[in-house]
Amino acid sequence: MGTQILLCWLRMTDLRAASGVEEVGMGPVVQAVAATPYKEVVLLNNWENASAENYIIWLQGQTQSALSVKHIHLSI
């Protein structure tokens, strides 16, 4: 396992990939963890909590990295 930490936003493409939308492939986060063995993946999330939780469950099957979600409220 690597020593690096991946910090990234959870985006719609990632959520669509987890839902099985074939045209988006595996999504950017899975592509990143497939290319590099990160120690930890920290996802910044501004989607509904249920969407992020479902994504984490799916992502656990794609990587051995430790996973966490930081919920961020964005305002206009």
N, C-alpha and C positions, 0 to 999 in steps of 0.2 A: 504494500500500500504506500502511496506517495506521502509527501509531507506538505503538499500544497493544499490551499483552500480555494474553492470556487465560490465566488459571490456573484449572484446574478438575479435578474428579475424573472419571475414566472410570467410568461407571456401567453397570449392566446394560441400561438402555434404549438406551444408545449401542451396546453390543455387539449387541443384538438388531436395531437398525436396520441395522448393517453386515452382518448375516446375512440381511437381506431380509425381516424380519418386518414386514409391511405395516401392522399395527395401531399400531405405534409411530412410523410416519412416518420422518423423517430423523434423529430423535434430538436431544436438547438441544444437543450440541456443534455439530453441523452447522447447526442453526437459528441459533446464536450467530454462527458465522463467516459465514453468509449475510447476516446483518443488519449486521455490522460488519467492515470490512477490517483485521483484526489483523495486526500485524507478525509476531507469534509466538504459537503456541498451545502451552502446557505442560500436559500431562496428568499428573495424579497417578494412579497405578495400584496397586491391591492385588490385581488378578486375576493369573492365570497369564501369564507373559511372552508365550507364543504368542498368547493372546487379544488382548493389547495390540498386539503386532506386526501381527496381521491387521487390527486396527482402524486402525492408522496407515496401512497400505497402502491401505485403503478411503478413509480421510479425505484422503489426498493427492489423490485424484480429485475432492474436493469443495471444496478451498481452495488458494490460492496462498501461504498463510501458512507460515512455517517451523514445523515440528512437532518436539516432543520429548516423551519420556516419562520421568517420574521414578518409579521403583518404590519403593513405600512398604510396609513390613511392618507390619501392624496386629496388635496382640495384645489379648487380653481382659483 
